[in-house]
């Protein structure tokens, strides 16, 4: 059995496939497992022992035709599509192998945006797990996997001092502006942490989020370490794992914290946990306001459809502060 799993993006979605991979490999121990994802997300699975071959797709340097030709040479027996979009459809069309596609429930999620009384989706992992049913398997557990390199401790020590301060890591950016907790609210939250606790604040994010984290880092010149855009995905994951608390909006790093079961606060605005994207973490506190207009989007909007942005503006810093356990 030679199996190709497909999930191109994004950070959180790729991590949410890991319980499926683990369950499948536990039951089919002799299967050869390949996983296809975009180059920027490959580090998430680089050290995963359940994957024999990690296939990285760089769309800037490789066409879909070239990728398909590369995959055709592998002679897969099974193709498991956990993405179900155009790119994966092309692969299923032109690469041989018995095809299995997860039950996406995209239309049901859209209905949830209009009818908030419908039954919530417990987790995207449950949707991915629908492919396991076709192999007469059931999910072992929902816990996410993120395996780190052997020099993990050295990586952590190179960034985090040994002065025994409480490490609070914040990833303030999100893929959509409306999913981002207001900058001024983050500033108030950071000031409260610095004034009332013996903490060191670490800021993480992408190159595109540097302006945001630079503004937040200005709250304190000595107690905030701004690593936004300066370190790799693996290094960011190590820092998150070694944190005492992780705070973010609905974003990819939220799921990294969940994988390590780090105490975390996840702030949801226009999106909502009922859509299946809540962190799978027993140590997570999910903050959201159950407004009549929320959720209004699956993944984020450029602006609030009602122009009031109450889902974030009414979620005050004091509400977040009340959830702190340091």
C-alpha positions as CSV (number, residue, x, y, z in Angstrom):
1,X,0.0,0.0,0.0
2,X,1.5,3.3,-1.1
3,X,-0.7,6.3,-0.1
4,X,-0.6,9.9,-1.0
5,X,-2.2,12.4,1.4
6,X,-3.0,15.9,0.0
7,X,-3.4,19.1,2.0
8,X,-1.7,22.1,0.4
9,X,-2.6,24.7,3.0
10,X,-2.8,26.5,5.3
11,X,-0.9,26.3,8.5
12,X,-3.7,25.3,10.8
13,X,-5.4,23.1,8.3
14,X,-2.2,21.1,7.7
15,X,-1.8,20.5,11.4
16,X,-5.4,19.4,11.7
17,X,-4.7,16.5,9.4
18,X,-2.1,15.0,11.7
19,X,-4.6,12.9,13.8
20,X,-5.8,11.3,10.5
21,X,-2.2,10.4,9.5
22,X,-1.4,9.0,12.9
23,X,-4.6,6.9,13.0
24,X,-4.1,5.6,9.5
25,X,-0.5,4.6,10.1
26,X,-1.2,2.9,13.4
27,X,-3.6,0.6,11.6
28,X,-1.7,0.2,8.3
29,X,1.8,-0.1,9.7
30,X,3.3,-1.4,6.5
31,X,1.9,1.3,4.3
32,X,4.2,3.8,2.7
33,X,2.9,7.3,3.4
34,X,3.6,10.4,1.3
35,X,2.2,13.8,2.2
36,X,1.9,16.7,-0.3
37,X,1.7,20.2,0.9
38,X,3.0,23.7,0.0
39,X,6.6,24.5,0.6
40,X,6.0,27.0,3.3
41,X,4.0,24.5,5.4
42,X,6.3,21.5,5.0
43,X,8.2,22.2,8.2
44,X,5.0,21.4,10.1
45,X,5.5,17.7,9.1
46,X,9.3,17.6,8.6
47,X,9.9,15.5,11.7
48,X,6.6,13.5,11.7
49,X,7.6,9.8,12.1
50,X,4.3,8.7,10.5
51,X,5.3,10.2,7.1
52,X,7.8,8.4,4.9
53,X,8.1,11.0,2.2
54,X,7.2,14.7,2.5
55,X,6.5,16.3,-0.9
56,X,6.9,20.0,-1.0
57,X,5.2,22.0,-3.7
58,X,6.7,25.4,-4.6
59,X,4.2,27.0,-7.0
60,X,6.7,29.8,-7.9
61,X,9.2,27.3,-9.3
62,X,7.1,24.3,-10.3
63,X,3.9,24.1,-12.4
64,X,1.0,21.8,-11.7
65,X,1.9,19.9,-14.8
66,X,5.4,19.3,-13.5
67,X,4.1,18.3,-10.1
68,X,1.6,15.8,-11.7
69,X,4.4,14.3,-13.7
70,X,6.5,13.9,-10.6
71,X,3.6,12.2,-8.7
72,X,2.8,9.9,-11.6
73,X,6.2,8.3,-11.2
74,X,5.3,7.2,-7.7
75,X,2.6,4.7,-8.7
76,X,0.3,5.2,-5.7
77,X,-2.3,2.6,-4.7
78,X,-4.4,5.2,-2.8
79,X,-4.9,9.0,-2.9
80,X,-6.5,10.6,0.1
81,X,-7.6,14.2,-0.6
82,X,-7.9,16.3,2.5
83,X,-8.1,19.6,0.5
84,X,-10.7,19.0,-2.2
85,X,-10.0,22.0,-4.4
86,X,-8.9,22.5,-8.0
87,X,-5.3,21.5,-7.5
88,X,-6.1,18.3,-5.7
89,X,-8.8,17.6,-8.2
90,X,-6.3,17.8,-11.0
91,X,-4.0,15.3,-9.2
92,X,-6.9,12.9,-8.6
93,X,-7.7,13.2,-12.3
94,X,-4.3,12.5,-13.7
95,X,-2.4,10.5,-11.0
96,X,-3.4,6.9,-10.7
97,X,-4.6,5.5,-7.4
98,X,-7.9,4.7,-5.7
99,X,-9.3,8.1,-4.6
100,X,-10.8,9.0,-1.3
101,X,-12.0,12.6,-0.5
102,X,-13.1,13.9,2.9
103,X,-16.6,15.2,3.5
104,X,-16.0,18.9,3.4
105,X,-19.5,20.2,4.5
106,X,-18.7,23.5,2.9
107,X,-22.4,24.2,2.2
108,X,-23.4,23.3,5.8
109,X,-20.8,25.8,7.1
110,X,-22.3,28.4,4.9
111,X,-25.7,27.6,6.3
112,X,-24.2,28.1,9.8
113,X,-23.4,31.7,8.9
114,X,-27.1,32.3,8.3
115,X,-28.8,30.0,10.8
116,X,-26.9,30.1,14.1
117,X,-29.3,27.6,15.6
118,X,-27.9,24.7,13.5
119,X,-25.7,22.1,15.2
120,X,-22.1,23.3,15.4
121,X,-19.3,21.5,13.7
122,X,-17.3,20.1,16.6
123,X,-13.9,20.1,14.8
124,X,-12.5,20.1,11.3
125,X,-10.6,17.0,12.4
126,X,-13.9,15.2,12.4
127,X,-14.5,16.2,8.8
128,X,-11.1,15.0,7.8
129,X,-11.8,11.7,9.7
130,X,-14.6,10.9,7.4
131,X,-12.0,9.4,5.0
132,X,-11.1,6.9,7.7
133,X,-14.6,5.4,7.6
134,X,-14.0,4.2,4.1
135,X,-11.1,2.1,5.5
136,X,-13.4,0.9,8.4
137,X,-11.3,3.0,10.8
138,X,-12.2,5.5,13.5
139,X,-10.1,8.3,14.9
140,X,-7.9,7.2,17.8
141,X,-8.0,10.7,19.3
142,X,-8.2,14.3,18.2
143,X,-4.8,15.4,19.6
144,X,-2.6,17.2,17.0
145,X,1.0,16.2,16.3
146,X,3.9,18.5,15.9
147,X,7.3,16.8,16.1
148,X,10.3,19.0,16.7
149,X,14.1,18.4,16.0
150,X,16.4,16.9,18.6
151,X,18.0,20.2,19.3
152,X,14.7,21.7,20.5
153,X,16.1,22.6,23.9
154,X,19.1,24.4,22.4
155,X,16.8,26.4,20.1
156,X,14.7,27.4,23.0
157,X,17.7,28.4,25.1
158,X,19.0,30.6,22.3
159,X,16.0,32.8,22.4
160,X,14.6,32.5,25.9
161,X,16.6,33.6,28.9
162,X,17.0,31.5,32.0
163,X,15.9,34.2,34.4
164,X,12.7,32.2,35.4
165,X,10.3,34.8,34.2
166,X,6.9,33.7,33.0
167,X,7.0,33.5,29.2
168,X,3.9,34.9,27.5
169,X,4.0,34.5,23.7
170,X,1.6,36.6,21.6
171,X,0.9,36.1,17.9
172,X,-1.3,39.1,17.2
173,X,-1.6,38.9,13.4
174,X,-4.2,37.1,11.4
175,X,-4.7,36.3,7.7
176,X,-7.7,38.7,7.6
177,X,-7.8,42.1,9.3
178,X,-11.3,41.5,10.8
179,X,-10.0,38.4,12.7
180,X,-7.3,40.5,14.4
181,X,-7.9,41.7,17.9
182,X,-7.6,45.5,18.0
183,X,-4.0,46.9,18.4
184,X,-5.0,49.2,21.2
185,X,-6.6,46.3,23.0
186,X,-3.4,44.2,22.7
187,X,-1.4,47.2,24.1
188,X,-3.6,47.4,27.2
189,X,-3.4,43.6,27.7
190,X,0.4,43.8,27.4
191,X,0.7,46.7,29.9
192,X,-1.5,44.7,32.3
193,X,0.7,41.7,32.0
194,X,3.9,43.7,32.5
195,X,2.5,45.7,35.5
196,X,1.0,42.8,37.4
197,X,3.1,39.8,36.6
198,X,6.8,38.8,36.4
199,X,6.6,38.1,32.7
200,X,8.6,38.3,29.5
201,X,6.5,39.0,26.4
202,X,7.5,37.3,23.1
203,X,5.9,38.5,19.9
204,X,5.7,36.2,16.9
205,X,4.4,36.8,13.4
206,X,5.2,36.9,9.7
207,X,7.2,39.5,7.7
208,X,3.9,41.2,6.8
209,X,3.0,41.7,10.4
210,X,6.2,43.5,11.4
211,X,4.5,47.0,11.6
212,X,1.9,45.6,14.1
213,X,4.5,43.9,16.4
214,X,6.8,46.9,16.2
215,X,4.0,49.0,17.6
216,X,3.3,46.5,20.3
217,X,6.9,46.1,21.2
218,X,7.2,49.8,21.8
219,X,5.1,49.3,25.0
220,X,8.4,48.2,26.7
221,X,12.0,48.4,25.5
222,X,13.3,45.8,27.9
223,X,10.6,43.3,28.6
224,X,9.3,42.5,25.1
225,X,11.2,40.3,22.6
226,X,9.9,40.9,19.1
227,X,10.8,38.0,16.9
228,X,8.3,38.7,14.2
229,X,9.7,37.9,10.7
230,X,13.1,37.0,12.2
231,X,12.8,33.3,12.9
232,X,11.7,30.1,11.1
233,X,8.5,28.2,11.6
234,X,10.2,25.5,13.5
235,X,11.9,28.1,15.8
236,X,8.5,29.7,16.4
237,X,7.0,26.4,17.3
238,X,9.8,25.7,19.8
239,X,9.1,29.1,21.5
240,X,5.4,28.4,21.6
241,X,6.0,25.0,23.2
242,X,8.2,26.5,25.8
243,X,5.8,29.3,26.7
244,X,3.7,29.5,29.9
245,X,0.9,31.1,28.0
246,X,0.0,31.7,24.4
247,X,-2.4,34.4,23.2
248,X,-3.7,34.9,19.7
249,X,-6.7,35.4,17.5
250,X,-8.0,32.7,15.1
251,X,-4.8,32.0,13.3
252,X,-2.4,29.2,12.3
253,X,-0.1,29.5,15.4
254,X,-3.2,29.0,17.6
255,X,-3.2,25.4,16.4
256,X,0.6,25.0,17.1
257,X,-0.1,26.0,20.7
258,X,-3.0,23.4,20.7
259,X,-0.7,20.7,19.4
260,X,1.6,21.2,22.4
261,X,-1.3,21.7,24.8
262,X,0.2,25.0,26.0
263,X,-2.2,27.1,28.1
264,X,-3.7,29.5,25.6
265,X,-6.3,32.2,25.1
266,X,-7.9,32.2,21.6
267,X,-9.8,35.3,20.6
268,X,-12.6,34.8,18.0
269,X,-14.5,37.6,16.3
270,X,-16.2,37.3,12.9
271,X,-15.3,33.6,12.7
272,X,-16.6,31.3,15.4
273,X,-15.6,28.0,17.2
274,X,-18.9,26.5,16.0
275,X,-17.4,26.4,12.4
276,X,-15.0,23.7,13.5
277,X,-11.8,25.8,13.9
278,X,-11.4,26.0,17.7
279,X,-8.1,24.9,19.2
280,X,-8.1,21.2,20.2
281,X,-6.4,21.8,23.5
282,X,-7.7,21.0,27.0
283,X,-5.8,24.0,28.3
284,X,-7.4,26.5,25.9
285,X,-9.8,29.2,26.8
286,X,-11.8,30.4,23.8
287,X,-13.2,33.9,23.9
288,X,-16.0,34.9,21.6
289,X,-19.2,36.9,21.8
290,X,-22.4,35.2,20.8
291,X,-23.8,38.0,18.8
292,X,-26.8,37.8,16.5
293,X,-24.4,38.6,13.6
294,X,-21.6,36.1,14.5
295,X,-20.3,34.2,12.8
296,X,-20.5,36.2,9.6
297,X,-17.6,34.5,7.7
298,X,-15.8,31.2,7.4
299,X,-12.3,32.6,7.1
300,X,-12.4,36.4,7.5
301,X,-13.7,39.5,5.8
302,X,-11.9,42.7,4.6
303,X,-14.4,44.7,6.7
304,X,-17.3,44.2,9.1
305,X,-20.5,43.6,7.0
306,X,-22.4,45.7,9.5
307,X,-19.7,48.4,9.9
308,X,-19.7,48.2,13.8
309,X,-17.2,45.4,14.4
310,X,-18.9,44.6,17.8
311,X,-17.5,41.0,17.8
312,X,-14.1,42.5,18.5
313,X,-14.7,46.0,19.9
314,X,-17.1,44.6,22.6
315,X,-14.6,41.9,23.6
316,X,-12.7,44.2,25.9
317,X,-9.1,43.7,27.2
318,X,-10.6,43.4,30.7
319,X,-12.5,40.3,29.5
320,X,-9.2,38.8,28.3
321,X,-7.4,39.8,31.4
322,X,-10.0,38.1,33.6
323,X,-9.1,34.8,31.9
324,X,-5.4,35.0,32.8
325,X,-4.0,32.3,35.1
326,X,-0.4,33.1,35.8
